[in-house]
Amino acid sequence: MKNFCLSILFLISLCFCITSKGQVSKMPAYPLITHNPYFSIWSNTDTLNSSITHHWTGKDQPLVGILKVDNQFYRFLGKEEDHYRTLAAASDEKPYQCRYIETEPDGDWTKPDFDDNSWKTGTGPFGDAKDRFPTQWLKNIWLRREFMLTETEVNQLVLKLDHDDNVDVYLNGTKIYNKTGWTQDYSLIKLDEKYNKALKKGKNVIAIRCINTSGGASLDVGLLDLLKVKVANRLETAEQQSVDVTATQTHYQFKCGQINLSVTFTSPLLLSDIKTLTRPVSYITYQVSSNDSRPHQVKIYTGVSTNLAVNRTSQEVSAEAVNNPTLSVLKAGTKEQPVLQKKGDDLRIDWGYLYVAAPKKENITQYITNSAESVNSFLSSSYKSTFKQGRQGVLNTVISVQVTKNTPAKQFVMLGYDDLYSIQYFKQNLKPYWKAFYPTIYSAFNAAVKDYSSTLSKCNTFDKQIYQSTLKAGGDEYARLCVMAYRQSIAAHQVVKSPQGDLLFLSKENYSNGSINTVDITYPSAPLYLIYNPELQKGMLNGIFYYSESGKWTKNFPAHDLGTYPLANGQTYGEDMPVEEAGNMIIITDAIAHAERNANYAKKHWKVLTVWAKFLLEAGLDPANQLCTDDFAGHLAHNANLSVKAIVAIGCYADLANQLGYKDVAAKYRNEAIIMAKKWMQMADADDHYSLVFGRKDTWSQKYNLVWDKILNLNIFPQEVYNREIKYYLSHQNKFGLPLDSRKTYTKSDWILWTATLSQNEKDFKSLVKPVYKFATETPSRVPLNDWHETKDGKMVGFQARSVVSGYFIKLLANQWAVKK
C-alpha cells in the first residue's frame, strides 16, 4: 500500500511538472511556422505524420520529414502532396471556351449529343466581376464544356471546381457531383471510381448548372486524374510519443526504431523584442539519441514544397541553390512575381522568395527536385538537383549525423521568407519592418544562426512565463487557452513602417472578408499587446488615426478598415459601423494610456478623439439600426451591449481628459457617462438580467463590453449590473460554451473570456471558461483555432486563424492592472 501511494504521488508530481512548463498537448490544429498571414503553416492532425501540412487557409503547403536510421527509413513529418494529370484544364492553367445559357434549357442538356448551337459561347471562368471573369453572369447559368481524350485509362477522377452558389455537375450525362453552398477557391473533389467509366475516347462533355442564390457569382471547372506515386516500401511510419505546444514552440517526440527523435518548431515571436519578432525566420530543431545504447548512422531529411511561394499550384516557380559563404541555402519563387497584385481572403503569397537554409557544414546536402521525385530521391540516396523551374518543386535538405551510444546529437534548419514588399499603404508599397535591421535575407539568416542558442533560451523562458502568469490569473485551462492563442494572433498581422515614420501592426481579417486593419478586430485582439508591447497596440491604431487626420476619411466616426489585405488604400467594407468603431478606438486609446501610465498618445490624437466622443454622446445611448463587431448576426437597433460600449468609451474619453489636465472636459464627459449608465439600466432592465434589445425582456446577450469599465477602473456601472449578468449567464451555458445572445446557440469564444472576467470570484470565472476549453480540445473542426462556434456540438460556424483569440489574455490584463492600482 505504501509503494502504491508513493507511485500515485510520483504521478501527481510528474503531471505538475508537465503542466508547469506551460505545454498544451491537444489543439484543433498545431502551429509549425507562424510569422504573418502569408507565411503560416499548420498541422491539422494530432500526429505530425498523419497528414499533409497546410497553410491556415487549408491549402496544401507540404513539409516532409524522414529519418534514416542505419538502413531503415521513418517518416515523422507530413506527407507529400498529391500529383495530377490534367484532362480538362481549369482557367488557372489556361483559358477555355464553352457554351452557356442563363435561362433553363429544354431537353436533356447534360448529354454529349445535345444540340447547344443556340447557346452563347464564353471563355472561362464565369462570374460577376469584370476584373476577374472574362464572361459575366450573375443569377443562374447552364454550362457545357467539351474536351478531347485519346485514352480513358485513369487512376481516380478529381473534379476541380470553384462555384458560387449551388451546383450540379454531369460528365457525359452522368451526375458526378452536387453541392448546396459555395467555395472560396478551387475545391479538388475526389470522385468515386465508378465515374471513371463515364469517360469516352474522343469528345467528352462536362455539363453544369449553377444557381446563384445571393451575393457574388463565380464558376470555373476542370477535370484531373490523381496519379499513383510509388514510394519505396522501406519507408515506415515513425511512432509519435507526444506533442506539446508552448507559446512560441511546438515540440514532438518520436521513436524511430533504435533512435529517439525530438522535433521542435520555433517561431521566436517575442513581443518585447521587435528585431527578433519581425525577422521572418523559423527554426526546425532535430535532436536524435540512441535508445539501445549503440552507435548509429542517421540522416535527417527535410523537404519543403515550393507551394509555400505560390497562391495556386498551377503557378510556375523557379528554384536554385544560392552560393553563400556561411550558409547552405535553397531559394524558390514564382516566375511571375506579381508583387502586391492580389487582394482578398483565401489567398497565399505568390511574390517574393522562400528560403531553406542551414549553417554551411560538410554534413549538410541540399538539392532540388519535383514533388513526385522528392521522397524517392532520399530513399535511394540520389541527392541530385533535377528541378529548375516548373510546378510543385521541393527544396530538399539532408543532414548526416553520427549518433554515439550516450550523447544526443542536435542540428537545425531554418525556413524564411522575403516578401520584398509587404503592404501597399495609400498607394505606396512598404517593405517589411525587419529590413530596417537586416539589409538582406541572408544577413537575417546569419543573425538567426548566431542567435540560435540565446533565442531558444529566451523562448523557453518566455513560454514558461506566459503559462505561469496565466495559470495564476485564471487556472490551468485558462492558461492553456492563452498558450493556444499566442502565435496564432501574432501571425495574423504584418509589421511595417508608414511613410510618416509610424509603426504599423496590421491585421488581416482571416477567413472572414480579408480586410486589413479592421478596427473591430483590433478591439478584441488588444489584451495580449497591451500586456507585452503597447507599441504594437499603437501600431494597430496608427493607420486608422492617419486615415481620419489626413482628411482621407471625413466622417465623424472612424473607418471600419483600411482596405483589403494587403492593400491598405482605404475602407473597402461595404458598410460603416459608427458606434462600434468610435467606441473601440477611444477605449483602446485609454487602455494604452493605462499600459504606459501616461496619455501622451491620446494627446497626439486629441482632436479626432474629441470628434468621435461628441458623436458617441449624440448617437451612443440608444444606437440606431446598424452593425456591430458581431456583424455576422445581422443589423440590430437598440443594441444594449453596443450602448454599453458607447457609454464606456465616453467614460474613457473623460479619463483621458483628466490625465491630460483638461478637468472641465473630464467632469462633463464623466457626468454624461454616469447619467447614460443609469438610463441604460432602466432601458435594458429585464428583471433577472439585462436585455439584448432595449424594451425586450425576452432577449439577453453577453455584455462583454462592460469589461473595460472594470479593467480601467472607471466605475461607471455599479457592481450589481455585473453580478446580475454573471448569475444569468451561468444558468444559460451549453456543453461548449455560453451563447452569444438569445437569437442563436452559436458563440464567440473571445467574448466568453471577456464576459467571464466580469465575475467576482474564481469559481464563476472557471465555470464560464471550462466549456470553451472543452470546445478547443474536442471540436471536430480541425483548423487553426476558430472563434465562432456552436455551443451544442462544438463545430466551427465560421472564422479561423484570426488574431482575436489574443483577447483570451483579458483576464491576465485585468489581474495585472488590478495589482498596479
C-alpha positions in Angstrom: 0.0 0.0 0.0 2.9 2.3 0.8 4.5 1.7 -2.5 1.2 2.3 -4.3 0.8 5.7 -2.5 4.3 6.6 -3.4 3.6 5.8 -7.1 0.5 7.9 -7.0 2.5 10.8 -5.5 5.1 10.4 -8.2 2.5 10.5 -11.0 0.9 13.6 -9.4 4.3 15.3 -9.2 5.1 14.3 -12.8 1.8 15.8 -14.0 2.6 19.0 -12.2 6.0 19.2 -13.8 4.5 18.8 -17.2 1.8 21.4 -16.8 4.1 23.8 -15.0 6.1 24.1 -18.2 3.1 25.6 -20.0 2.5 22.8 -22.5 -0.6 22.1 -24.5 -1.0 18.6 -25.8 -4.3 18.8 -27.7 -5.3 21.5 -30.2 -7.6 21.6 -33.2 -4.5 22.4 -35.3 -0.8 22.7 -34.4 1.3 25.8 -35.4 4.6 24.9 -37.1 5.8 28.0 -39.0 4.0 31.2 -37.9 5.1 34.7 -38.9 2.4 36.6 -40.8 -0.8 35.9 -42.8 1.1 34.6 -45.8 3.9 32.7 -44.0 1.8 30.4 -41.8 2.0 26.6 -41.8 0.0 24.2 -39.6 -0.6 20.5 -39.0 -4.3 19.6 -38.7 -3.9 16.2 -37.1 -2.7 15.1 -33.7 0.1 13.1 -35.2 2.6 15.0 -37.3 3.0 12.3 -39.9 -0.7 11.6 -40.5 -1.5 14.4 -43.0 -0.1 17.0 -45.4 0.8 20.2 -43.6 -1.3 23.3 -44.7 -1.4 27.0 -44.9 -4.0 28.3 -42.4 -6.5 28.7 -45.4 -6.4 24.9 -45.8 -4.4 24.8 -48.9 -1.6 22.2 -49.0 1.9 23.5 -48.2 3.8 20.3 -47.6 6.7 19.9 -45.3 8.1 16.3 -45.2 10.5 14.8 -42.7 12.1 11.4 -42.9 14.7 9.8 -40.6 17.2 7.2 -41.9 18.5 5.0 -39.1 21.3 2.8 -40.5 19.3 1.3 -43.5 15.7 1.9 -42.3 13.6 4.9 -43.1 10.9 6.5 -40.9 8.5 9.3 -41.9 8.0 11.7 -39.0 6.7 14.8 -40.7 3.8 15.4 -43.1 3.1 13.6 -46.3 4.0 14.5 -49.8 1.3 16.3 -51.9 -0.9 14.6 -54.5 0.1 14.7 -58.1 -2.3 15.1 -61.0 -2.6 14.8 -64.8 -4.8 17.3 -66.4 -7.7 16.0 -68.5 -9.6 19.3 -68.9 -7.7 22.4 -67.6 -9.4 25.0 -65.3 -8.7 28.6 -66.1 -5.8 28.9 -63.7 -3.8 26.6 -66.1 -5.1 28.0 -69.4 -8.3 29.7 -70.8 -11.0 27.5 -72.2 -14.2 28.1 -74.2 -17.6 26.5 -73.6 -21.3 27.1 -74.3 -23.7 28.6 -71.8 -27.2 29.9 -71.3 -28.8 31.9 -68.5 -32.3 30.5 -68.7 -33.3 26.9 -68.1 -32.9 25.0 -71.4 -35.3 22.5 -72.9 -34.3 18.9 -73.4 -31.6 16.8 -71.8 -28.8 19.4 -71.8 -26.4 17.1 -69.9 -26.0 14.6 -72.7 -22.9 14.7 -75.0 -25.0 14.9 -78.2 -27.3 17.7 -77.0 -27.6 20.5 -79.6 -26.2 23.6 -77.9 -25.6 25.7 -81.1 -28.2 28.2 -80.0 -26.3 28.8 -76.7 -23.8 31.6 -76.2 -20.0 31.0 -76.4 -17.9 32.2 -73.4 -14.4 32.0 -72.0 -13.9 30.6 -68.5 -14.0 31.4 -65.7 -17.5 32.9 -65.4 -18.7 35.4 -62.8 -20.0 38.8 -61.8 -16.7 40.8 -61.5 -15.4 42.2 -64.8 -11.8 42.4 -63.5 -11.8 38.7 -62.6 -14.1 36.9 -65.1 -13.9 37.1 -68.9 -17.5 36.1 -69.1 -20.0 37.8 -66.9 -23.1 36.3 -65.3 -25.0 37.0 -62.1 -28.1 34.9 -61.5 -28.2 31.4 -62.9 -26.2 29.6 -65.6 -26.2 26.3 -67.5 -22.8 25.5 -69.0 -21.4 22.8 -71.4 -17.7 22.3 -71.8 -16.2 19.9 -74.3 -12.7 18.3 -74.0 -11.0 15.5 -76.0 -9.3 12.4 -74.8 -7.2 9.9 -76.8 -7.3 7.3 -74.0 -9.6 6.8 -71.0 -7.4 4.8 -68.6 -7.3 6.8 -65.3 -6.5 6.1 -61.7 -9.0 8.4 -60.0 -11.0 11.3 -61.4 -10.8 14.6 -59.5 -13.2 17.4 -60.2 -11.5 20.8 -59.9 -14.3 23.2 -59.1 -14.9 26.8 -58.0 -18.5 27.8 -57.7 -20.8 30.4 -56.1 -23.5 29.1 -55.3 -25.3 25.8 -55.7 -24.1 23.3 -58.4 -25.0 20.1 -60.2 -22.2 18.6 -62.3 -22.5 15.9 -65.0 -19.9 14.1 -67.1 -21.3 12.8 -70.4 -24.8 12.8 -68.9 -23.9 11.1 -65.6 -24.3 13.1 -62.5 -21.0 13.1 -60.7 -21.4 15.9 -58.1 -23.7 18.3 -56.5 -23.4 20.8 -53.6 -25.6 23.4 -51.9 -23.4 26.3 -51.0 -20.2 27.8 -52.4 -16.4 27.7 -52.4 -14.0 30.5 -51.8 -11.5 29.0 -54.2 -10.9 25.7 -56.1 -12.0 22.5 -54.4 -10.4 19.3 -55.5 -13.2 16.7 -55.2 -12.1 13.1 -55.5 -14.8 11.1 -57.3 -15.9 7.6 -56.8 -14.1 5.0 -59.0 -17.4 4.2 -60.7 -17.4 7.5 -62.6 -14.2 6.5 -64.4 -16.5 4.6 -66.8 -18.2 7.8 -67.8 -15.1 8.9 -69.8 -15.0 8.2 -73.6 -12.4 8.4 -76.2 -12.8 11.5 -78.3 -15.3 14.1 -77.3 -16.4 14.4 -73.6 -18.7 16.9 -72.1 -18.9 18.4 -68.6 -22.3 20.0 -68.0 -23.0 22.2 -65.0 -26.0 24.0 -63.6 -25.0 26.8 -61.1 -27.7 28.7 -59.2 -26.7 31.9 -57.5 -28.9 32.5 -54.5 -27.4 35.8 -53.4 -24.3 37.9 -53.5 -21.5 37.3 -55.9 -21.3 34.7 -58.7 -18.4 32.5 -60.0 -17.9 29.3 -61.8 -14.8 27.5 -63.1 -14.2 23.8 -63.8 -11.5 21.4 -64.7 -11.0 17.6 -64.5 -7.9 15.8 -63.3 -6.5 12.3 -62.9 -5.0 11.6 -59.5 -1.7 9.8 -60.2 -0.2 7.0 -58.2 3.3 7.8 -56.9 5.2 4.8 -55.8 7.3 5.2 -52.7 9.8 2.5 -51.7 8.4 0.0 -49.3 11.3 0.6 -46.9 9.5 3.8 -45.6 7.9 3.2 -42.2 5.9 5.5 -40.0 7.7 6.9 -37.0 5.9 6.3 -33.7 4.9 9.6 -32.2 5.3 9.6 -28.5 4.0 13.1 -27.7 3.2 16.6 -28.9 3.4 19.7 -26.7 2.7 23.2 -27.7 4.1 26.3 -25.8 3.6 29.9 -26.7 6.4 30.1 -29.2 7.2 26.4 -29.9 5.7 23.1 -30.9 7.6 20.0 -29.6 7.2 16.5 -31.0 8.8 13.3 -29.7 9.1 10.1 -31.9 10.6 6.7 -31.7 12.2 5.6 -34.9 13.5 2.1 -34.3 16.7 2.4 -32.3 16.6 6.2 -32.4 14.6 8.6 -30.3 13.9 11.8 -32.3 12.8 15.2 -30.9 11.5 17.8 -33.4 10.8 21.3 -32.3 9.3 24.1 -34.5 10.2 27.5 -33.1 8.9 30.8 -34.4 10.5 33.2 -32.0 7.6 35.7 -31.7 9.0 37.5 -28.7 6.7 40.6 -28.4 9.2 42.6 -26.4 12.0 42.1 -29.0 10.8 43.7 -32.2 14.0 42.8 -34.0 13.6 39.1 -33.4 9.8 39.2 -33.7 9.8 40.7 -37.2 12.7 38.5 -38.5 10.9 36.1 -40.9 12.9 33.0 -39.9 11.7 29.9 -38.1 13.8 27.1 -36.8 13.2 23.3 -37.1 15.4 21.7 -34.5 16.2 18.0 -34.6 17.7 16.0 -31.7 18.5 12.3 -32.1 19.7 9.9 -29.5 20.2 6.1 -29.3 17.6 4.1 -27.3 19.6 0.8 -27.5 22.9 2.1 -26.2 24.6 1.6 -29.5 26.0 4.0 -32.1 24.0 4.6 -35.3 24.4 6.3 -38.6 21.5 8.8 -39.0 20.3 11.0 -41.8 17.6 13.6 -41.4 15.6 14.6 -44.5 13.5 17.8 -44.7 11.5 18.5 -47.8 9.9 21.9 -48.3 7.4 22.4 -51.1 7.6 25.4 -53.4 3.9 25.6 -52.8 4.8 27.9 -49.9 5.6 30.5 -52.5 2.5 30.3 -54.8 -1.1 31.2 -54.5 -2.1 28.2 -56.7 -0.2 25.1 -57.6 -0.7 25.8 -61.3 1.8 28.7 -61.0 5.3 28.1 -62.2 8.2 28.6 -59.9 12.0 29.0 -60.3 14.3 27.4 -57.8 18.0 27.5 -57.2 20.8 26.8 -54.8 22.4 30.0 -53.6 26.1 30.5 -53.3 26.7 31.9 -49.8 30.0 31.8 -47.8 28.4 30.9 -44.5 25.1 29.3 -45.3 23.8 26.4 -47.3 20.7 27.9 -49.0 17.9 26.9 -51.4 15.6 29.6 -52.8 12.3 29.4 -54.7 9.7 31.9 -56.0 7.2 32.3 -58.8 8.4 33.3 -62.3 5.6 35.8 -62.5 6.4 37.8 -59.3 3.1 39.8 -59.1 4.2 41.9 -56.1 1.1 43.2 -54.2 -1.1 42.4 -57.2 -3.8 40.5 -55.4 -6.1 41.2 -52.5 -8.6 39.1 -50.6 -9.1 36.4 -48.0 -8.4 33.0 -49.4 -5.1 33.9 -50.9 -1.5 32.8 -50.4 1.6 34.9 -51.3 2.9 34.5 -54.9 5.7 37.0 -54.9 9.0 37.2 -53.0 11.1 34.2 -52.2 11.0 31.2 -49.9 14.4 30.1 -48.4 15.5 26.9 -46.7 18.9 27.5 -45.0 21.3 25.9 -42.6 24.8 26.7 -41.4 27.3 25.5 -44.0 28.8 22.2 -42.9 30.2 19.1 -44.5 27.3 17.0 -43.2 24.6 19.0 -45.0 23.5 18.3 -48.6 20.8 20.3 -50.4 19.2 19.7 -53.8 16.0 20.5 -55.6 13.6 18.0 -57.2 10.0 18.0 -58.4 7.5 16.8 -55.8 6.9 13.3 -57.3 10.7 12.6 -57.0 11.5 14.1 -53.7 10.9 11.3 -51.2 12.3 8.6 -53.5 15.4 10.7 -54.1 16.2 10.5 -50.4 15.3 6.8 -50.1 17.6 6.0 -53.0 20.4 8.3 -51.8 20.2 10.1 -55.1 20.8 13.7 -53.9 20.8 15.4 -57.3 19.0 18.6 -58.3 16.6 17.8 -61.2 14.3 20.9 -60.9 15.0 24.5 -62.0 11.6 25.7 -63.0 8.1 24.3 -63.3 5.3 23.4 -60.9 5.4 21.8 -57.4 9.1 21.6 -56.7 10.7 20.6 -53.4 13.7 22.1 -51.6 15.4 19.1 -50.1 17.9 19.2 -47.2 19.8 16.1 -45.8 21.7 16.3 -42.6 24.1 13.4 -41.7 24.6 12.6 -38.0 26.8 10.1 -36.2 24.9 9.1 -33.0 27.0 7.7 -30.3 25.6 5.4 -27.7 25.4 8.0 -24.9 25.5 11.5 -26.5 22.5 13.0 -28.3 23.1 15.0 -31.5 21.4 18.2 -32.4 21.0 20.0 -35.7 18.7 22.7 -37.1 17.4 24.0 -40.4 15.7 27.4 -41.0 12.7 28.4 -43.1 12.5 32.1 -44.1 10.5 34.2 -46.5 11.5 37.5 -48.1 8.3 39.1 -49.4 10.2 42.1 -50.9 7.2 44.4 -50.2 4.6 43.5 -47.6 1.8 46.1 -47.7 0.6 48.8 -50.0 -0.3 51.8 -47.8 -2.3 54.5 -49.5 -0.7 53.6 -52.9 2.8 53.4 -51.5 4.5 49.9 -51.3 6.1 49.3 -47.9 8.9 46.9 -47.2 8.7 44.6 -44.2 9.8 46.1 -40.9 12.7 43.6 -40.5 14.6 45.2 -43.3 15.4 48.2 -41.1 17.6 45.7 -39.1 18.8 43.4 -41.9 19.7 44.6 -45.3 19.2 41.2 -46.9 17.5 37.9 -46.0 21.0 36.3 -45.8 22.0 38.7 -43.0 18.7 37.8 -41.3 19.6 34.1 -41.6 23.2 34.7 -40.3 21.8 36.6 -37.3 19.4 33.7 -36.7 22.3 31.3 -36.7 24.4 33.5 -34.4 21.4 34.0 -32.0 20.2 30.4 -32.2 21.0 29.3 -28.6 20.1 32.6 -27.0 16.9 32.9 -28.9 15.8 29.4 -27.9 16.7 30.1 -24.3 14.6 33.3 -24.4 11.7 31.4 -26.0 11.9 28.7 -23.3 11.9 31.3 -20.5 9.1 33.3 -22.1 7.0 30.2 -22.7 7.2 29.3 -19.0 6.4 32.9 -18.0 3.3 33.1 -20.2 2.0 29.9 -18.8 2.8 30.7 -15.1 1.3 34.2 -15.3 -2.0 33.0 -17.0 -2.1 30.0 -14.6 -2.0 32.3 -11.7 -4.6 34.6 -13.3 -7.2 32.0 -14.2 -6.2 28.4 -13.7 -4.8 25.7 -15.9 -7.5 25.5 -18.6 -7.4 29.3 -19.0 -3.6 29.2 -19.2 -3.7 26.5 -21.9 -6.2 28.6 -24.0 -3.9 31.5 -23.8 -1.0 29.4 -25.0 -3.1 28.1 -27.9 -3.9 31.7 -28.9 -0.5 33.3 -28.7 1.3 32.5 -32.0 -2.0 32.5 -34.0 -2.8 36.0 -33.1 0.6 37.5 -33.8 0.9 35.6 -37.1 -2.4 37.2 -38.3 -0.5 40.6 -38.6 2.3 42.1 -40.6 4.7 44.8 -39.3 5.7 47.7 -41.5 6.7 51.4 -41.0 4.5 54.0 -42.5 5.9 56.8 -44.8 5.2 59.1 -41.8 7.5 57.0 -39.7 4.9 55.3 -37.6 5.0 51.6 -36.8 2.0 49.8 -38.3 0.9 46.4 -36.9 -1.7 45.5 -39.5 -4.1 42.6 -39.0 -5.7 40.5 -41.7 -9.3 39.5 -41.1 -8.6 35.9 -41.8 -11.4 33.6 -43.0 -13.8 36.4 -43.0 -13.6 39.1 -45.6 -9.9 39.7 -45.7 -10.0 43.3 -44.5 -6.8 44.9 -43.4 -6.5 46.7 -40.0 -10.2 46.2 -39.1 -11.0 48.2 -36.0 -13.3 45.7 -34.6 -10.6 43.0 -35.0 -8.1 45.3 -33.2 -10.5 45.7 -30.3 -10.8 42.0 -29.2 -7.1 41.4 -30.0 -5.9 44.1 -27.7 -5.2 42.5 -24.3 -2.1 40.5 -25.4 -0.4 43.5 -26.9 -1.4 45.9 -24.0 0.4 43.5 -21.7 3.6 42.8 -23.6 4.2 45.6 -26.1 1.9 48.7 -26.2 3.9 50.0 -29.2 2.4 47.2 -31.2 -1.0 48.1 -29.9 -0.4 51.7 -31.1 0.6 50.1 -34.4 -3.0 48.8 -34.7 -4.4 52.3 -34.3 -1.9 54.4 -36.1 -3.2 53.8 -39.6 -6.8 54.5 -38.6 -5.8 57.8 -36.9 -3.9 58.8 -40.0 -6.9 57.9 -42.3 -9.0 60.5 -40.4 -6.4 63.1 -39.6 -5.1 63.2 -43.2 -8.6 64.1 -44.4 -8.8 60.9 -46.5 -11.7 59.7 -44.2 -14.1 62.6 -43.5 -16.9 61.1 -41.4 -17.3 61.9 -37.7 -16.6 58.3 -36.6 -13.7 56.0 -37.5 -13.4 53.8 -40.6 -14.1 50.1 -40.3 -10.8 49.2 -42.0 -8.0 50.4 -44.2 -8.8 48.2 -47.2 -8.5 44.5 -48.2 -5.2 42.8 -47.3 -2.5 43.5 -48.3 -3.8 46.8 -49.9 -4.4 49.4 -47.2 -5.6 52.2 -49.5 -8.9 53.0 -47.7 -12.0 51.2 -46.4 -13.4 48.5 -48.7 -16.1 47.1 -46.3 -19.5 47.9 -47.7 -21.0 49.4 -44.6 -19.9 51.6 -41.7 -20.1 50.6 -38.0 -20.3 54.1 -36.5 -20.8 53.4 -32.7 -18.8 50.3 -32.8 -15.6 51.8 -34.3 -15.8 55.1 -32.4 -16.1 53.2 -29.1 -13.3 50.8 -30.0 -10.8 53.5 -30.8 -11.4 55.6 -27.7 -11.5 52.6 -25.3 -8.2 51.2 -26.7 -6.5 54.6 -26.6 -7.4 54.9 -22.9 -6.1 51.3 -22.4 -2.8 52.4 -24.0 -2.6 55.3 -21.6 -3.0 52.9 -18.7 -0.4 50.5 -20.1 2.1 53.3 -20.5 1.0 55.3 -17.4 0.7 58.5 -19.4 -1.8 59.9 -22.0 0.8 61.2 -24.5 -0.5 59.0 -27.3 -4.0 60.3 -26.7 -2.8 63.9 -26.7 -1.2 63.4 -30.1 -4.7 62.4 -31.5 -6.9 64.6 -29.2 -8.7 66.5 -31.9 -10.1 63.4 -33.7 -10.8 61.6 -30.4 -12.9 64.6 -29.4 -14.9 64.4 -32.7 -15.6 60.7 -32.0 -16.5 61.3 -28.4 -19.0 64.0 -29.4 -20.5 61.6 -31.9 -21.0 59.0 -29.2 -22.7 61.5 -26.9 -25.2 62.1 -29.6 -25.7 58.6 -31.0 -24.4 56.1 -28.4 -27.0 55.6 -25.8 -29.7 54.1 -28.0 -27.9 53.0 -31.2 -29.9 53.1 -34.4 -30.2 50.1 -36.7 -26.6 49.2 -37.5 -23.9 46.6 -37.4 -21.6 45.9 -34.5 -18.5 43.8 -34.4 -20.8 40.7 -34.4 -21.9 41.7 -37.9 -22.5 38.0 -38.8 -25.6 38.2 -36.6 -27.0 41.0 -38.7 -28.3 44.5 -38.1 -29.8 45.4 -34.8 -31.4 48.6 -33.4 -31.4 49.5 -29.7 -28.5 47.1 -29.0 -27.9 47.2 -25.3 -24.3 45.8 -25.5 -23.4 48.3 -28.2 -24.8 51.0 -26.0 -22.5 49.8 -23.2 -19.5 50.3 -25.5 -20.5 53.9 -26.2 -21.0 54.7 -22.5 -17.7 53.1 -21.5 -16.0 54.9 -24.4 -17.3 58.3 -23.1 -16.0 57.4 -19.7 -12.6 56.6 -21.3 -12.6 59.9 -23.0 -13.2 61.6 -19.6 -10.5 59.5 -18.1 -8.0 60.6 -20.8 -9.1 64.3 -20.4 -8.4 64.0 -16.7 -4.9 62.6 -17.3 -4.2 65.4 -19.7 -5.3 68.0 -17.2 -8.5 69.0 -19.1 -10.5 69.0 -15.9 -13.7 70.7 -17.1 -13.9 68.3 -20.1 -13.3 65.3 -17.9 -16.0 66.3 -15.5 -18.5 67.0 -18.2 -18.0 63.7 -20.0 -17.8 61.6 -16.8 -21.1 63.1 -15.6 -22.7 62.3 -19.0 -21.4 58.7 -18.9 -22.8 58.1 -15.4 -26.2 59.6 -16.4 -26.2 57.4 -19.5 -25.4 54.3 -17.5 -28.4 55.0 -15.2 -30.7 55.4 -18.1 -29.2 52.2 -19.6 -30.1 50.2 -16.5 -33.7 51.3 -16.8 -33.9 50.7 -20.6 -32.2 47.3 -20.5 -33.9 46.0 -17.3 -35.3 42.6 -17.8 -35.9 41.6 -14.2 -33.2 38.9 -13.6 -30.9 40.1 -16.4 -30.3 42.9 -18.9 -31.8 42.6 -22.4 -30.2 42.3 -25.8 -32.6 44.9 -27.2 -34.0 47.8 -25.1 -37.6 47.1 -24.2 -37.4 43.4 -25.0 -37.3 41.5 -21.7 -37.4 38.2 -23.6 -33.9 38.8 -25.0 -30.5 38.6 -23.5 -26.8 38.9 -24.6 -23.3 38.8 -23.3 -22.3 42.3 -22.1 -18.7 41.8 -22.8 -18.1 45.5 -23.4 -18.5 46.1 -19.7 -15.1 44.6 -19.0 -13.3 47.8 -19.8 -15.3 49.6 -17.1 -13.9 47.1 -14.7 -10.3 46.9 -16.0 -9.8 50.7 -16.4 -11.4 51.3 -13.0 -13.9 53.7 -14.5 -16.8 52.9 -12.0 -19.5 54.0 -14.4 -21.7 50.9 -14.0 -22.4 49.6 -10.5 -21.3 46.1 -9.4 -25.0 44.9 -9.3 -25.0 45.0 -13.2 -22.1 42.6 -13.3 -23.5 40.4 -10.6 -26.9 40.1 -12.2 -25.5 39.3 -15.6 -23.0 36.7 -14.4 -25.7 34.9 -12.4 -27.9 34.7 -15.5 -25.0 33.5 -17.8 -24.2 30.7 -15.5 -27.7 29.2 -15.9 -27.6 29.5 -19.7 -24.5 27.7 -20.7 -24.4 24.8 -23.2 -21.9 22.0 -23.4 -19.3 24.0 -25.4 -20.0 27.5 -24.0 -22.3 30.4 -23.4 -24.2 31.5 -26.5 -23.5 35.0 -27.7 -27.1 36.0 -27.2 -30.7 34.8 -27.3 -31.0 34.8 -31.1 -28.8 31.7 -31.8 -26.9 29.0 -30.0 -23.6 29.9 -31.5 -21.0 31.9 -29.7 -17.7 33.8 -29.8 -15.0 32.3 -27.6 -13.1 35.6 -27.2 -16.3 37.3 -25.9 -16.9 34.5 -23.4 -13.5 35.1 -21.9 -14.3 38.8 -21.6 -17.6 38.1 -20.0 -16.1 35.6 -17.6 -13.7 38.4 -16.5 -16.7 40.3 -15.1 -17.1 37.6 -12.4 -16.1 38.4 -8.9 -14.8 35.0 -7.9 -12.6 32.3 -9.3 -15.3 29.7 -9.3 -17.6 31.6 -11.6 -14.7 32.5 -13.9 -13.6 28.9 -14.3 -17.2 27.8 -14.8 -17.5 30.0 -17.9 -14.0 29.1 -19.2 -14.3 25.4 -18.8 -16.7 24.8 -21.8 -14.5 27.0 -24.0 -11.5 24.8 -23.2 -13.7 21.7 -23.9 -14.5 23.2 -27.3 -10.8 24.0 -28.1 -9.7 20.4 -27.3 -12.7 18.4 -28.6 -14.0 20.4 -31.6 -14.4 18.2 -34.7 -13.3 21.2 -36.8 -9.6 20.6 -37.4 -8.5 24.1 -38.3 -6.4 26.8 -36.6 -8.4 27.9 -33.6 -11.7 29.3 -34.7 -13.5 31.9 -32.6 -17.1 31.4 -33.8 -18.5 28.0 -32.9 -21.7 26.2 -32.0 -22.2 25.7 -28.2 -24.1 22.5 -28.6 -21.8 20.4 -30.8 -18.5 22.4 -30.8 -18.4 22.7 -34.6 -16.9 25.7 -36.3 -19.5 28.1 -37.7 -17.0 30.4 -39.3 -13.7 32.2 -38.9 -10.3 30.5 -38.3 -6.7 31.6 -37.6 -7.8 35.1 -36.6 -6.0 37.5 -34.3 -8.9 38.0 -32.0 -8.1 34.9 -29.9 -5.4 37.1 -28.1 -8.5 38.5 -26.4 -8.2 35.5 -24.2 -5.5 37.4 -22.3 -8.1 39.8 -20.9 -8.2 38.1 -17.5 -4.4 38.4 -17.2 -4.6 42.0 -18.2 -7.3 42.7 -15.6 -5.4 40.9 -12.8 -2.1 42.7 -13.6 -3.7 46.1 -13.7 -5.6 45.5 -10.6 -2.4 44.9 -8.8 -0.9 48.1 -10.1 -3.7 50.3 -8.9 
